[in-house]
Amino acid sequence: MADETKSVEKPQAPPPESQSALGFVAEWLGLSSPKPRENTAKLPLYGDGDKSIRPEAVVQGEVNDCFFMAPLASVAKANPKIISDSIKQNTDGSYTVTFAGAKDKPQTVAALTDEELKNYAKVGAKGTWPAVMEKAFGQYLRDNPAERDKILGHSAGWFLSNPQEYADAGKATEVLRLLTGYPPSGIKLADSHSPEAVRRFMTDTFKPADGPVEIPPVVAGIAKGNDYALKMGLHPEHDYSVLGYEGGMVIVRDPRNKTEANTAGKRMPSENGTFKMTPEDFAKSFDELLAGRNKPMFGSGALIMGPIRLKK
């Protein structure tokens, strides 16, 4: 972050071949004006009816907002009604998104444009709802500086050296609170990387001893400098969805719907971004483990880590 006491010039426009991703993030947060584009209001919000709100429908696009996409996919797995209750499709083609954690701040956004469809969450057979939620989230951050500060870790403008920084940092903890309306709880694996802590967390969350309960959305984050994550083929400074715990294995999903080779040249084998890990490997690879809530709980939840940053 630049020294705020100095005069800082706006970043120079990047060359044409790199301008789309950089400029789009600035537009996402209202830092520049979008170019005229064709409106695509006719695309369906839900392409497969009630079956559309599923984690595999969430595929991260060009914006580095894994801290939003991973929680969104986890909520889709745990309680899709939270998402369907959040989105209202208007007669003029716009959408009003009312996040459960900000019911006093509904966000009305225009239908997705062609360029937004290329840059936001990928649109497939299950409709446009992930991209609509992402667009509303960007508008929410733009219009609410105090909330932007809580979620991204900053609220100011061009003193940052690069507008991409706006989407490179974010707290999944605060996103879960925004999506569900309740503060999450969790454990900071970085303190011990304990497999036993992972087993207890997964058993209590996905297979409680006292019978069937509503499963909460679960998110796991990897902090900067986690060499074990690199060894496993995962990306430090990235958030992942945790979708279940079966046969002693943790089921994890990358919100990009694929796993990519990391800076160590390793790639976690996956099927459309979903893979399984032993508690031992999971405990060493991840630094933060969060469980969202679908109902009130005592206390204020756990604010564990600072912003997760994903570097391309």
Phi, psi and omega in degrees: 000135182286157176292120185290345182279349182261159176280122183242124179283152174297148178303143177290150179297131179289164177298158186306323185290342180246004189285330189299309183293317183294311182292328182293322179296322176298318177295323182304323180257016174075024182271349176210166183270133178290151175281155178301136182220163178285136179277140182235051185292343186281348179294140184288143175292316177237112184278344185226036177059222183295341182274001185285328184274087182223154183301326182291346176285343182269108181233110183301137180261224186277344179276133181278073182236050177302331180294343173260318185292319179295313175298322180299315179295322180292322176294321177299326178286315188279317186206079183300338180296331177302319182285313181297327177288340184278334188253128173241125178270125184267160184293337181272007179094351178277174179228143171248117181253121178246102180294139183301330181269005179211057185294341179273003182228063178296144182246115176260121183237147178291163176303153183294136177270170179302316182292322177295322178296332178280336188249329178283189178309138185296139181261128180225209185294341183265012170097186186261001189304323178297320179291325176296316178297320180293319179297317178295324178296316178299319179293321178300317178294318181298318189271353183229083184303322181295319177290324177300320179296320180292321185276317183264341181094003177201161183225000186266192191248245195282005176291344173286146186286344188206124181298341176299335179303333182298327182254357180276348183231141177183156183252113178299331178304311182288330177292318176300320177298318180294317184287322186260335184092358182228148178289138178280168171239169181178187179229149178260094183297336181301338180291326186218340187050047187275120175297326179295322177297321178295314180300315180298315181299312183293319179295314180296326185276313187259337181220064182295146184289338185270019174103181183299133175222170177287122182283130180276162172289140183233136180228142176234141182236149177247128182272167177298140175086012178276097183290332180292322177299318176300316180299325181280350182092020178256170182254113168301157182064046182210147177254145180231153171275145171248118190257349180173180180215106185225136178057033180076012180242140178271129180263120187237149178224132173279127182295348176281357179066017175198162172247139185245155175299133180268188185293344176269002180078016181255151177222125177289122177299138182207167171244105185054042176086355182258135182209168181243148179222147171290155176303327180295310181292322180298315183299323181280332184277328186252151183246345182218138180224120187237139172242119175287175181231150175251005179207164181297154176219159178290148179083185185252011181081194184236121171258105196259297187250163172284188183300140170277133180239128178251117179262132178283000000 
